[in-house]
Amino acid sequence: MGIIKSKIRSKKPISFEIDEGITITSTGATNINIPFLVNHVDFFPSSFKLDVHKNVIYIDPLIVDEEVPADYILITHPHQDHFSKNDIRKLLKRETKVICPKSVFKKLSKELEGYTIIEIKPGDKMDFGNLTIESIEAYNIKSGFWVPHSKSALYVGYIINSGKVRIYHAGDTDYTPEMMKLKNINLALTPIDGGKLSMTTEKAAEFINNLNPQFAVPMHYMIGTDEVEKFKELVNRNTRIIVMDGLK
């Protein structure tokens, strides 16, 4: 897989203030090429920066333009469009904590000696003073010969808690029974248009309507389709949809 910055990426990062002192910023559009499968398609990934009361948190950083050092880097799973060693190295400082599932931990703990690499499993909860980071299962329910995100792989989504604000980043996942138990989420970042890889747009909308967050951000989709508009039409009006791909 080849991943580069998309030519249609917004020159100015797209940011949105969730609450006082809490802002989310998208990395922006990428361009993906998979020989014989995907021919240089513009794609909006699951890569975001959160500024949470002076904590800088990156989730699945990918082709990052700004280089504000991270206090925390959260990786959901080892697929190349979520796990970029180059971006992790770019954002590191000595105090950075990299939190990741076992499959990523095995790779990083050998390559980033002297840095804090923390393995997380689904259901774990980590307390960092005014910030709490929880993990939840992220997997495919679909069965078959090839399952890209199996439950046994222990990939994760993240719940970031600060004060009364709870932010959920789903990673790559179907709409699972574990997600049905989520409550009191202010902002949900959800994949759409997933096909065999993650939630379809319809399932993503069903998830958001059941969760009923204040804000929802669609992610992990091919740019240039009508899936974002479809998602907006399917989601109940009491949830505000924030589109962060930088395109009009």
N, C-alpha and C positions, 0 to 999 in steps of 0.2 A: 504494500500500500504506500502510495506517495501522497503526502499532505503538505500543501504550501498555503501561503496567504492568498486569499481570493482577490482578484482585481476589483471586485465590486465591494470590498470591505469599506465601511465608513471610515473616513480619515479621523473622525473624532469618536472616541469610545462612547458607547451608549450607556448612560447611567440612569438609575432611578432610586429615589429616596423612599425607603420602605417606612421608616420611622425616624424620629430625631436621633441622629448619630449612627444610623444604619443605612448604608447605600450599597446597591448591587450594580456591577458594571460587567457588560459582556465583552468577551475577547473579540468577537466579530467573525465574519464569514471566512471560511477556509475553502480550499479547493482540493478535492480528493480524486485520486486516480488509482483504480485497481485493474490491472491488466485483464482484459477479456470480460470484465464485469461492469466496472464504472469508469467512464471515460471523461476525466476532468470535470467533475460535477461540483457546482458551488453548494456548500453545505454549511448549516449553522450548527456548531457543535455544542457540547455540554460544558463549555469552559467559561467560568465566571470568577470575578473577584468580589469579595464582600468586605466592606469596611464596617466593622462592628465595634463601635465605641473604642476606636483607636487600635483595634486588632485587625490586621490585614490577613484575610483568608482567601486562598485560591482553591477552587474545586476543579479538578481535571484540567489544569492549565495547558493550552494548546496554541502554539504560534502567538505568543504573547508579545504585544508591542511595548506597552509600558513595563518598566522594570522596577516597580516598587517592591522592595524585598518583603518576603512573606513572613508572618508570624506562624502561620499554619498553612500547610498544603495538604489537601484531602484528595485522595485518589480512589475512585470507585471500583476499578478493575483494570486488568492489564492490556486491554485492546489498544491499539496504536492511536486511535482518535481520542483516547482518554488518558493514556499514560505516555507522556513525552519526557524522556530523561533530559533532553536539552532544555526544555522549559523549566523543569524542576531545578536544574543546576543554575539557570539564569536567575531564579528567584530566591535562592538560598542565602541566608546569613547564618552565622554560628548558632543563633538562638532559635532558628526555625525548627518547628516540629512537623515532620512528614508523617501523616496518618494514612494507613493503607491496608488492604486485605493481604492475606498470607502470600498469594501468588505474586504480588508486587513487592512485599517485604523481602522475600527471598532474593530478589534481584537488587534492590536498593541497598540493603544492609551490607552487601559485599562491595558495592561500588562507591558508597558515600560514607566511608569510615570517618569518624569524628563528628558526624551529624546525628541528630536525634530522629530515628526512624521507629515508628510505633506501629505494631501490628494490631489490627482491629478485626473483630469477628461480629457477625450479625447479632444484635441484641446488646452489644457493649455500650457502656456510658462512661465518658471521661469528663472529669471536672477540672477546669482550668481557671478557677477563681470566678470572675464575672462571666465566664463563658463555659457552656456545657456542650459537648459534641456526642451525639448518639448515633448508632448505626442500625440499619434495618436491612433485611434480606432484599436482594435485587436479582431476579432470575426469570427465566422463561418457563411458562407453564406448558407450552407446546411440547409434545413428545415427537420422537423421530430419530433417525440415524445421527443427525447433527443438531445439537442444541447449543447455540452460541453462548448462552449464559445459563449454565446448569445450576441448580440449587446447591449441589455438592461442592461447587467451586468457591462458595462463600463470598461472592461479590456483594457489594453493599451500596446502599443509598445512605444519605446523612441527614440528621436533624440537628440544626444548630440553634441553641437556645441562649438568649441574652435578655435578661429582664423578663418582660412579658411577650417578647417577640420570638416566634418559632419559625424557622426557615427549613423547608424540606427540599433536598435535591435527590431526585429519584434514581440517578444513574441510568443504566440500561436495564429495563425490567418490563415484564407484563404487569397487568393489574392483579396483584397477588392477594391472598387472604391476609397477609401481614399488613399490607397497605390499607386494608379495609378498617383496621383498628386505629389508624392514625387519628389524632384529635388536636384541635386548637392550633392549627397551622395558619400562620398569617400569610406566608408566601410559599407557593409550591412551584418548583421547577420540574416540568414533566416532559418526557419525550413524546413526540407525536409521529404519525406517519411511519410507524416502525416496521410494518410487514412482519417478517419472521424474526426480527431482531429485538423488538420491544413493542410497547403498546401501539395499536392503531390509533388514528385520530379519534375515532368513535369511542374507543375504550378510555383514552386519555380524558375525553370530555366527561364520560361517565364517572371516572375517578374524581375529577375536580368537582363535579356536581354533588357527589356524595361527601367529599371532604369539606366543601364549602369554605375555602380560604378567602381571605380578603383580596389577594392578588394571585395570579397564575402566570407563569412565563413558559411558553412552548419552546422546546429545544430539540436538538438532534433530528433535524429534518433537511430534506433537499430543498434548496431555494429555487423559486420559479414555478412552483405548483400552487394549487389552490387550497392546500391543506391547512395553512394558518387561518385563512378565512373560514374554512369549514369548522375548525376548532372554535373560533370566536362565535360562530352561529349556534353551535351545539351547547356551549357553556351558559349556564344560568346568568342572568344579568347582575345578580348580587356579587359575583366575582369579577373583578376588573382584570382583563387580559392585557398584559404588558408584552408587546412584541419588541425584541431587542436585537434583531438582526441588522438594524441600521438602514434598512431599505424602505422606501415609501411605496 
